[in-house]
Amino acid sequence: MKKNIKIISVVILSLVALLYSITGKNSPEGGNAEENLIRVERVHDGDTLTAIVGNRREKIRLIGIDTPEMGQRPWGRKAKEHLENMIASSSWQVIIEYDVEKRDKYNRILSYIWTRDGKMVNKEMLRSGYAILFTFPPNVKHVEEFVSVETEAREKKRGIWSKSGLKQRPYDYRKEHPRKN
């Protein structure tokens, strides 16, 4: 009897997941993964890139993470290279997913980015130790996962969490080194 309940539960959960993906609830703007496939043109740093979205060139800011600024040597360059490598491994084509707010105050698209093989780039940047958690409600859809992988990176002293890691949070660095427009 218990075995039958487990099998029925698995089947029901599988059907719910399938229906959820078919209706587009987990993909941006209600579309499917192929409709949300975008081509990345350039990686600016560890959390910002430019891509073609809906036939428009758009700057995209990855939700939930903050990476070292390029002036924070060597970590800014390392974070950028890590992001470039993940994007390149997906043939410069990624799947975009939105949260509640679609744009930030700089008019950049806010999104989660997925490789074609199903890895969330935002989360992988945290897991590998090239980013820190940086959330702004209401865009917190994946925050629990992000907390978990950042904790793992800290405990395993990966990347910026290593002994020779980042000395100043990117947010604090930007306050001391404001951009000139």
TORPA-4810 file (N, C-alpha, C, O; in nm, 3 decimals):
<nodes>
NODE_1_0.082_-0.120_0.000_0.000_0.000_0.000_0.087_0.127_0.000_0.061_0.220_-0.076_M
NODE_2_0.192_0.130_0.087_0.280_0.246_0.093_0.351_0.267_-0.040_0.371_0.380_-0.084_K
NODE_3_0.389_0.156_-0.104_0.458_0.163_-0.232_0.367_0.226_-0.337_0.411_0.309_-0.417_K
NODE_4_0.240_0.187_-0.338_0.144_0.244_-0.433_0.124_0.393_-0.410_0.113_0.470_-0.506_N
NODE_5_0.119_0.435_-0.287_0.101_0.577_-0.254_0.222_0.656_-0.304_0.206_0.765_-0.359_I
NODE_6_0.342_0.601_-0.286_0.463_0.669_-0.335_0.461_0.682_-0.486_0.493_0.788_-0.540_K
NODE_7_0.422_0.577_-0.554_0.418_0.579_-0.700_0.314_0.680_-0.748_0.341_0.758_-0.839_I
NODE_8_0.197_0.678_-0.687_0.091_0.773_-0.723_0.137_0.916_-0.697_0.112_1.005_-0.778_I
NODE_9_0.204_0.939_-0.585_0.255_1.073_-0.552_0.354_1.120_-0.656_0.349_1.236_-0.699_S
NODE_10_0.445_1.034_-0.696_0.545_1.070_-0.797_0.478_1.102_-0.930_0.514_1.200_-0.995_V
NODE_11_0.381_1.023_-0.969_0.309_1.047_-1.094_0.236_1.180_-1.089_0.243_1.258_-1.184_V
NODE_12_0.167_1.209_-0.980_0.093_1.334_-0.966_0.188_1.453_-0.970_0.162_1.552_-1.039_I
NODE_13_0.299_1.445_-0.896_0.396_1.555_-0.896_0.456_1.576_-1.035_0.478_1.689_-1.078_L
NODE_14_0.482_1.466_-1.104_0.536_1.477_-1.241_0.437_1.545_-1.333_0.475_1.629_-1.415_S
NODE_15_0.310_1.508_-1.322_0.207_1.571_-1.405_0.192_1.720_-1.374_0.177_1.801_-1.465_L
NODE_16_0.197_1.754_-1.246_0.186_1.895_-1.207_0.305_1.973_-1.266_0.287_2.082_-1.320_V
NODE_17_0.424_1.917_-1.255_0.543_1.984_-1.309_0.531_1.999_-1.460_0.567_2.104_-1.515_A
NODE_18_0.483_1.897_-1.527_0.466_1.902_-1.672_0.365_2.009_-1.711_0.390_2.089_-1.801_L
NODE_19_0.252_2.010_-1.644_0.150_2.111_-1.673_0.202_2.252_-1.644_0.173_2.345_-1.719_L
NODE_20_0.277_2.266_-1.538_0.335_2.395_-1.502_0.427_2.445_-1.613_0.422_2.562_-1.650_Y
NODE_21_0.511_2.356_-1.666_0.603_2.397_-1.772_0.529_2.423_-1.903_0.567_2.514_-1.977_S
NODE_22_0.424_2.347_-1.932_0.349_2.368_-2.055_0.277_2.502_-2.054_0.270_2.569_-2.156_I
NODE_23_0.224_2.541_-1.939_0.151_2.667_-1.931_0.244_2.787_-1.923_0.198_2.901_-1.929_T
NODE_24_0.373_2.763_-1.909_0.469_2.872_-1.910_0.479_2.948_-1.780_0.533_3.058_-1.778_G
NODE_25_0.428_2.893_-1.671_0.430_2.965_-1.544_0.571_2.987_-1.493_0.596_3.085_-1.423_K
NODE_26_0.666_2.900_-1.527_0.801_2.914_-1.477_0.892_2.983_-1.577_1.011_3.001_-1.549_N
NODE_27_0.841_3.021_-1.691_0.924_3.089_-1.789_0.877_3.233_-1.801_0.762_3.263_-1.771_S
NODE_28_0.964_3.320_-1.844_0.930_3.460_-1.849_0.818_3.491_-1.948_0.806_3.429_-2.054_P
NODE_29_0.738_3.587_-1.910_0.634_3.637_-1.998_0.539_3.528_-2.046_0.472_3.545_-2.148_E
NODE_30_0.533_3.414_-1.974_0.439_3.309_-2.009_0.478_3.224_-2.127_0.398_3.141_-2.171_G
NODE_31_0.599_3.241_-2.181_0.640_3.163_-2.297_0.711_3.035_-2.256_0.732_3.008_-2.138_G
NODE_32_0.749_2.958_-2.356_0.825_2.838_-2.326_0.974_2.868_-2.337_1.012_2.979_-2.374_N
NODE_33_1.058_2.769_-2.306_1.202_2.791_-2.302_1.255_2.840_-2.437_1.340_2.930_-2.440_A
NODE_34_1.209_2.784_-2.546_1.259_2.826_-2.677_1.223_2.971_-2.707_1.301_3.043_-2.769_E
NODE_35_1.105_3.014_-2.663_1.066_3.154_-2.683_1.151_3.248_-2.598_1.164_3.366_-2.630_E
NODE_36_1.208_3.197_-2.492_1.288_3.278_-2.400_1.436_3.260_-2.420_1.517_3.301_-2.337_N
NODE_37_1.474_3.198_-2.531_1.613_3.179_-2.565_1.665_3.311_-2.622_1.609_3.365_-2.718_L
NODE_38_1.772_3.361_-2.563_1.830_3.487_-2.609_1.976_3.465_-2.645_2.040_3.371_-2.598_I
NODE_39_2.027_3.554_-2.727_2.167_3.546_-2.768_2.246_3.655_-2.696_2.217_3.774_-2.710_R
NODE_40_2.346_3.612_-2.620_2.432_3.706_-2.547_2.537_3.759_-2.643_2.601_3.683_-2.716_V
NODE_41_2.553_3.890_-2.644_2.653_3.954_-2.729_2.780_3.988_-2.653_2.890_3.981_-2.707_E
NODE_42_2.763_4.025_-2.526_2.879_4.073_-2.450_2.857_4.055_-2.301_2.746_4.074_-2.251_R
NODE_43_2.962_4.018_-2.232_2.961_4.014_-2.086_3.038_4.137_-2.039_3.155_4.154_-2.074_V
NODE_44_2.974_4.222_-1.959_3.038_4.345_-1.911_3.120_4.320_-1.786_3.232_4.369_-1.772_H
NODE_45_3.062_4.243_-1.695_3.129_4.208_-1.571_3.062_4.081_-1.519_2.993_4.013_-1.595_D
NODE_46_3.079_4.049_-1.392_3.027_3.923_-1.340_2.876_3.917_-1.323_2.823_3.808_-1.300_G
NODE_47_2.807_4.029_-1.333_2.662_4.026_-1.314_2.583_4.108_-1.417_2.464_4.131_-1.398_D
NODE_48_2.649_4.150_-1.523_2.583_4.231_-1.625_2.628_4.187_-1.764_2.746_4.162_-1.789_T
NODE_49_2.530_4.178_-1.855_2.562_4.139_-1.992_2.469_4.211_-2.089_2.370_4.271_-2.048_L
NODE_50_2.502_4.205_-2.216_2.416_4.258_-2.320_2.373_4.143_-2.408_2.453_4.058_-2.446_T
NODE_51_2.244_4.141_-2.442_2.188_4.033_-2.523_2.078_4.088_-2.613_2.028_4.199_-2.593_A
NODE_52_2.042_4.007_-2.710_1.930_4.041_-2.797_1.805_3.977_-2.735_1.794_3.855_-2.725_I
NODE_53_1.712_4.062_-2.694_1.587_4.018_-2.632_1.473_4.080_-2.712_1.459_4.202_-2.719_V
NODE_54_1.392_3.993_-2.772_1.279_4.043_-2.852_1.322_4.137_-2.963_1.260_4.241_-2.984_G
NODE_55_1.428_4.101_-3.034_1.482_4.180_-3.145_1.540_4.315_-3.102_1.561_4.403_-3.186_N
NODE_56_1.566_4.332_-2.974_1.628_4.455_-2.924_1.754_4.422_-2.847_1.759_4.322_-2.776_R
NODE_57_1.853_4.506_-2.860_1.976_4.493_-2.780_1.945_4.548_-2.642_1.907_4.665_-2.627_R
NODE_58_1.961_4.464_-2.540_1.926_4.502_-2.403_2.040_4.471_-2.307_2.109_4.370_-2.322_E
NODE_59_2.058_4.558_-2.210_2.151_4.531_-2.102_2.074_4.454_-1.995_1.962_4.491_-1.960_K
NODE_60_2.134_4.349_-1.942_2.068_4.261_-1.845_2.151_4.256_-1.717_2.273_4.239_-1.721_I
NODE_61_2.083_4.271_-1.604_2.146_4.261_-1.472_2.094_4.134_-1.408_1.973_4.115_-1.398_R
NODE_62_2.185_4.047_-1.365_2.146_3.921_-1.302_2.088_3.947_-1.164_2.149_4.016_-1.082_L
NODE_63_1.971_3.893_-1.139_1.900_3.913_-1.012_1.965_3.831_-0.900_2.009_3.718_-0.920_I
NODE_64_1.969_3.893_-0.782_2.005_3.820_-0.660_2.152_3.808_-0.630_2.189_3.751_-0.527_G
NODE_65_2.238_3.860_-0.718_2.381_3.849_-0.694_2.450_3.983_-0.715_2.397_4.071_-0.783_I
NODE_66_2.565_3.996_-0.656_2.653_4.109_-0.679_2.793_4.052_-0.692_2.835_3.968_-0.612_D
NODE_67_2.865_4.098_-0.792_3.001_4.047_-0.814_3.101_4.160_-0.798_3.064_4.278_-0.808_T
NODE_68_3.226_4.126_-0.774_3.328_4.231_-0.760_3.333_4.321_-0.882_3.316_4.277_-0.996_P
NODE_69_3.358_4.448_-0.857_3.375_4.545_-0.965_3.508_4.519_-1.035_3.599_4.459_-0.977_E
NODE_70_3.520_4.564_-1.158_3.642_4.538_-1.235_3.765_4.598_-1.166_3.875_4.546_-1.182_M
NODE_71_3.746_4.705_-1.091_3.858_4.766_-1.017_3.900_4.687_-0.894_4.004_4.716_-0.836_G
NODE_72_3.823_4.589_-0.855_3.856_4.506_-0.739_3.940_4.387_-0.787_3.893_4.274_-0.797_Q
NODE_73_4.065_4.416_-0.814_4.156_4.316_-0.872_4.195_4.212_-0.770_4.214_4.247_-0.654_R
NODE_74_4.209_4.086_-0.808_4.183_4.029_-0.940_4.040_3.977_-0.954_4.005_3.920_-1.058_P
NODE_75_3.958_3.996_-0.851_3.828_3.930_-0.844_3.726_3.979_-0.945_3.643_3.901_-0.990_W
NODE_76_3.730_4.107_-0.983_3.638_4.156_-1.084_3.660_4.085_-1.218_3.565_4.042_-1.283_G
NODE_77_3.785_4.074_-1.257_3.820_4.006_-1.382_3.786_3.859_-1.375_3.733_3.802_-1.471_R
NODE_78_3.815_3.795_-1.261_3.785_3.652_-1.246_3.635_3.624_-1.253_3.593_3.526_-1.314_K
NODE_79_3.555_3.710_-1.192_3.409_3.692_-1.197_3.358_3.707_-1.340_3.275_3.629_-1.386_A
NODE_80_3.409_3.808_-1.410_3.368_3.829_-1.549_3.406_3.707_-1.634_3.325_3.659_-1.713_K
NODE_81_3.528_3.658_-1.618_3.573_3.543_-1.697_3.490_3.418_-1.666_3.460_3.339_-1.755_E
NODE_82_3.453_3.402_-1.540_3.372_3.285_-1.502_3.234_3.293_-1.569_3.184_3.193_-1.620_H
NODE_83_3.174_3.412_-1.567_3.045_3.430_-1.633_3.059_3.406_-1.784_2.976_3.337_-1.843_L
NODE_84_3.163_3.461_-1.845_3.185_3.440_-1.989_3.198_3.292_-2.022_3.143_3.245_-2.122_E
NODE_85_3.270_3.218_-1.938_3.288_3.074_-1.963_3.157_2.999_-1.955_3.132_2.909_-2.036_N
NODE_86_3.072_3.034_-1.858_2.941_2.967_-1.849_2.855_2.999_-1.970_2.789_2.911_-2.025_M
NODE_87_2.854_3.125_-2.012_2.775_3.166_-2.127_2.830_3.100_-2.254_2.753_3.052_-2.338_I
NODE_88_2.962_3.097_-2.268_3.024_3.034_-2.386_2.992_2.885_-2.392_2.973_2.829_-2.500_A
NODE_89_2.988_2.820_-2.276_2.957_2.676_-2.274_2.815_2.649_-2.321_2.780_2.536_-2.355_S
NODE_90_2.732_2.752_-2.322_2.594_2.742_-2.369_2.582_2.801_-2.510_2.473_2.837_-2.555_S
NODE_91_2.697_2.810_-2.580_2.702_2.863_-2.717_2.647_3.006_-2.727_2.590_3.044_-2.829_S
NODE_92_2.666_3.084_-2.620_2.624_3.223_-2.614_2.472_3.238_-2.627_2.422_3.347_-2.655_W
NODE_93_2.400_3.128_-2.607_2.254_3.132_-2.606_2.208_3.084_-2.469_2.249_2.977_-2.422_Q
NODE_94_2.124_3.163_-2.406_2.075_3.132_-2.272_1.925_3.153_-2.266_1.865_3.215_-2.354_V
NODE_95_1.866_3.103_-2.161_1.722_3.118_-2.138_1.704_3.222_-2.029_1.766_3.214_-1.923_I
NODE_96_1.618_3.317_-2.056_1.595_3.427_-1.962_1.467_3.401_-1.882_1.366_3.356_-1.936_I
NODE_97_1.473_3.431_-1.753_1.357_3.418_-1.664_1.346_3.546_-1.583_1.445_3.595_-1.529_E
NODE_98_1.226_3.599_-1.574_1.202_3.722_-1.500_1.145_3.691_-1.362_1.106_3.578_-1.332_Y
NODE_99_1.142_3.794_-1.280_1.076_3.786_-1.150_0.967_3.892_-1.151_0.909_3.918_-1.257_D
NODE_100_0.936_3.952_-1.040_0.826_4.047_-1.031_0.857_4.177_-1.107_0.781_4.216_-1.195_V
NODE_101_0.966_4.242_-1.073_1.005_4.365_-1.141_1.092_4.329_-1.261_1.187_4.252_-1.248_E
NODE_102_1.060_4.385_-1.375_1.131_4.351_-1.500_1.253_4.439_-1.526_1.343_4.397_-1.599_K
NODE_103_1.257_4.559_-1.470_1.368_4.651_-1.497_1.411_4.723_-1.369_1.333_4.741_-1.276_R
NODE_104_1.540_4.764_-1.368_1.590_4.841_-1.255_1.589_4.990_-1.288_1.544_5.030_-1.396_D
NODE_105_1.639_5.071_-1.198_1.634_5.217_-1.218_1.722_5.264_-1.333_1.708_5.377_-1.379_K
NODE_106_1.813_5.178_-1.380_1.897_5.211_-1.496_1.838_5.156_-1.627_1.902_5.162_-1.732_Y
NODE_107_1.716_5.105_-1.619_1.643_5.047_-1.732_1.704_4.917_-1.784_1.677_4.876_-1.897_N
NODE_108_1.786_4.852_-1.702_1.838_4.721_-1.740_1.731_4.617_-1.710_1.655_4.630_-1.614_R
NODE_109_1.725_4.513_-1.793_1.636_4.401_-1.765_1.692_4.327_-1.645_1.812_4.302_-1.636_I
NODE_110_1.604_4.291_-1.552_1.642_4.212_-1.436_1.600_4.068_-1.462_1.484_4.042_-1.492_L
NODE_111_1.695_3.974_-1.450_1.657_3.837_-1.482_1.748_3.733_-1.420_1.858_3.761_-1.372_S
NODE_112_1.696_3.612_-1.424_1.775_3.493_-1.397_1.811_3.440_-1.534_1.731_3.448_-1.627_Y
NODE_113_1.929_3.386_-1.548_1.975_3.333_-1.676_2.006_3.186_-1.658_2.071_3.146_-1.561_I
NODE_114_1.960_3.106_-1.752_1.981_2.960_-1.748_2.061_2.918_-1.871_2.036_2.966_-1.981_W
NODE_115_2.157_2.828_-1.851_2.226_2.771_-1.966_2.132_2.674_-2.034_2.030_2.634_-1.977_T
NODE_116_2.165_2.636_-2.154_2.078_2.545_-2.228_2.074_2.407_-2.165_1.981_2.330_-2.190_R
NODE_117_2.174_2.374_-2.082_2.171_2.243_-2.015_2.106_2.251_-1.876_2.117_2.158_-1.797_D
NODE_118_2.039_2.363_-1.847_1.956_2.372_-1.727_2.021_2.426_-1.601_1.965_2.410_-1.492_G
NODE_119_2.138_2.488_-1.610_2.201_2.546_-1.491_2.166_2.693_-1.482_2.177_2.767_-1.580_K
NODE_120_2.124_2.736_-1.362_2.096_2.877_-1.342_2.228_2.950_-1.318_2.298_2.921_-1.220_M
NODE_121_2.262_3.041_-1.405_2.389_3.112_-1.400_2.403_3.192_-1.270_2.509_3.188_-1.208_V
NODE_122_2.299_3.262_-1.229_2.304_3.343_-1.106_2.347_3.254_-0.989_2.435_3.291_-0.911_N
NODE_123_2.284_3.139_-0.978_2.312_3.045_-0.869_2.454_2.988_-0.879_2.522_2.972_-0.777_K
NODE_124_2.498_2.958_-1.000_2.632_2.902_-1.019_2.740_3.004_-0.987_2.848_2.967_-0.939_E
NODE_125_2.713_3.132_-1.011_2.810_3.236_-0.973_2.827_3.239_-0.821_2.938_3.256_-0.772_M
NODE_126_2.718_3.222_-0.748_2.725_3.214_-0.601_2.797_3.087_-0.557_2.885_3.091_-0.471_L
NODE_127_2.758_2.975_-0.615_2.813_2.845_-0.575_2.966_2.840_-0.594_3.037_2.782_-0.512_R
NODE_128_3.013_2.901_-0.701_3.156_2.895_-0.731_3.237_3.000_-0.656_3.360_3.000_-0.663_S
NODE_129_3.169_3.088_-0.585_3.241_3.187_-0.504_3.283_3.311_-0.581_3.380_3.376_-0.544_G
NODE_130_3.211_3.344_-0.687_3.241_3.465_-0.763_3.136_3.574_-0.742_3.142_3.679_-0.806_Y
NODE_131_3.040_3.550_-0.655_2.934_3.647_-0.629_2.890_3.637_-0.484_2.914_3.537_-0.416_A
NODE_132_2.826_3.744_-0.439_2.764_3.744_-0.307_2.614_3.766_-0.326_2.570_3.822_-0.426_I
NODE_133_2.539_3.722_-0.228_2.394_3.739_-0.230_2.361_3.887_-0.222_2.417_3.960_-0.140_L
NODE_134_2.269_3.933_-0.308_2.234_4.074_-0.317_2.089_4.081_-0.363_2.063_4.083_-0.484_F
NODE_135_1.995_4.084_-0.270_1.854_4.076_-0.307_1.781_4.208_-0.286_1.813_4.286_-0.197_T
NODE_136_1.684_4.228_-0.372_1.596_4.344_-0.363_1.454_4.296_-0.383_1.414_4.268_-0.495_F
NODE_137_1.376_4.287_-0.273_1.236_4.251_-0.289_1.170_4.350_-0.385_1.205_4.468_-0.383_P
NODE_138_1.078_4.306_-0.465_1.009_4.178_-0.461_1.075_4.067_-0.544_1.019_3.958_-0.556_P
NODE_139_1.193_4.092_-0.601_1.259_3.991_-0.686_1.337_3.891_-0.600_1.460_3.897_-0.591_N
NODE_140_1.264_3.800_-0.538_1.325_3.704_-0.445_1.281_3.560_-0.471_1.284_3.477_-0.380_V
NODE_141_1.241_3.532_-0.593_1.188_3.400_-0.628_1.282_3.285_-0.589_1.235_3.180_-0.545_K
NODE_142_1.412_3.304_-0.605_1.509_3.196_-0.581_1.599_3.221_-0.460_1.704_3.159_-0.448_H
NODE_143_1.559_3.311_-0.372_1.647_3.354_-0.263_1.688_3.239_-0.171_1.802_3.237_-0.124_V
NODE_144_1.599_3.145_-0.144_1.636_3.035_-0.054_1.746_2.949_-0.114_1.838_2.908_-0.043_E
NODE_145_1.738_2.922_-0.244_1.844_2.848_-0.312_1.974_2.926_-0.307_2.081_2.868_-0.285_E
NODE_146_1.965_3.057_-0.326_2.084_3.141_-0.328_2.153_3.143_-0.193_2.276_3.136_-0.185_F
NODE_147_2.075_3.152_-0.086_2.132_3.150_0.049_2.208_3.019_0.070_2.319_3.019_0.124_V
NODE_148_2.149_2.910_0.029_2.209_2.778_0.047_2.343_2.765_-0.026_2.440_2.718_0.032_S
NODE_149_2.348_2.806_-0.154_2.472_2.789_-0.229_2.579_2.889_-0.187_2.698_2.858_-0.194_V
NODE_150_2.539_3.008_-0.143_2.639_3.102_-0.092_2.700_3.048_0.037_2.821_3.058_0.057_E
NODE_151_2.617_2.992_0.123_2.667_2.932_0.248_2.767_2.821_0.216_2.871_2.811_0.280_T
NODE_152_2.734_2.739_0.119_2.824_2.631_0.076_2.958_2.688_0.027_3.064_2.637_0.063_E
NODE_153_2.954_2.792_-0.054_3.077_2.854_-0.107_3.162_2.911_0.007_3.284_2.898_0.006_A
NODE_154_3.097_2.975_0.103_3.170_3.031_0.218_3.237_2.920_0.299_3.355_2.929_0.333_R
NODE_155_3.159_2.816_0.329_3.211_2.706_0.410_3.327_2.636_0.342_3.422_2.592_0.408_E
NODE_156_3.321_2.624_0.210_3.427_2.556_0.135_3.535_2.653_0.089_3.628_2.614_0.019_K
NODE_157_3.521_2.779_0.129_3.619_2.884_0.100_3.653_2.894_-0.048_3.769_2.899_-0.088_K
NODE_158_3.547_2.897_-0.129_3.564_2.908_-0.274_3.576_3.054_-0.316_3.512_3.142_-0.257_R
NODE_159_3.657_3.078_-0.417_3.665_3.210_-0.480_3.687_3.323_-0.383_3.785_3.326_-0.309_G
NODE_160_3.593_3.418_-0.382_3.607_3.538_-0.300_3.606_3.508_-0.150_3.642_3.594_-0.069_I
NODE_161_3.566_3.388_-0.113_3.561_3.349_0.028_3.692_3.283_0.073_3.705_3.246_0.189_W
NODE_162_3.788_3.268_-0.017_3.915_3.204_0.017_3.998_3.296_0.106_3.963_3.412_0.128_S
NODE_163_4.107_3.243_0.156_4.196_3.320_0.244_4.243_3.448_0.176_4.253_3.553_0.240_K
NODE_164_4.272_3.441_0.048_4.317_3.559_-0.027_4.201_3.622_-0.105_4.220_3.683_-0.210_S
NODE_165_4.082_3.606_-0.051_3.960_3.649_-0.120_3.936_3.799_-0.119_4.026_3.878_-0.089_G
NODE_166_3.816_3.834_-0.151_3.773_3.973_-0.164_3.783_4.045_-0.030_3.741_3.992_0.073_L
NODE_167_3.838_4.165_-0.032_3.858_4.241_0.091_3.743_4.338_0.121_3.726_4.380_0.236_K
NODE_168_3.664_4.373_0.020_3.557_4.470_0.037_3.438_4.430_-0.049_3.455_4.397_-0.167_Q
NODE_169_3.320_4.434_0.007_3.200_4.401_-0.068_3.186_4.498_-0.186_3.220_4.615_-0.174_R
NODE_170_3.135_4.448_-0.300_3.118_4.535_-0.417_3.035_4.659_-0.388_3.066_4.767_-0.438_P
NODE_171_2.930_4.647_-0.308_2.844_4.761_-0.274_2.926_4.870_-0.205_2.913_4.988_-0.239_Y
NODE_172_3.011_4.832_-0.110_3.094_4.928_-0.038_3.200_4.988_-0.130_3.231_5.107_-0.121_D
NODE_173_3.254_4.906_-0.218_3.353_4.955_-0.315_3.290_5.061_-0.405_3.352_5.165_-0.431_Y
NODE_174_3.167_5.037_-0.452_3.101_5.135_-0.539_3.075_5.267_-0.466_3.081_5.374_-0.527_R
NODE_175_3.047_5.260_-0.337_3.025_5.382_-0.259_3.153_5.465_-0.253_3.148_5.588_-0.262_K
NODE_176_3.266_5.398_-0.238_3.395_5.468_-0.230_3.449_5.508_-0.367_3.530_5.600_-0.377_E
NODE_177_3.405_5.441_-0.472_3.452_5.466_-0.608_3.332_5.485_-0.701_3.307_5.402_-0.788_H
NODE_178_3.257_5.596_-0.683_3.139_5.616_-0.767_3.177_5.630_-0.915_3.283_5.683_-0.948_P
NODE_179_3.089_5.582_-1.001_3.113_5.593_-1.146_3.093_5.736_-1.190_3.008_5.808_-1.138_R
NODE_180_3.174_5.776_-1.285_3.157_5.909_-1.345_3.075_5.892_-1.471_3.113_5.817_-1.561_K
NODE_181_2.965_5.962_-1.478_2.878_5.950_-1.596_2.921_6.037_-1.709_2.857_6.037_-1.814_N
</nodes>
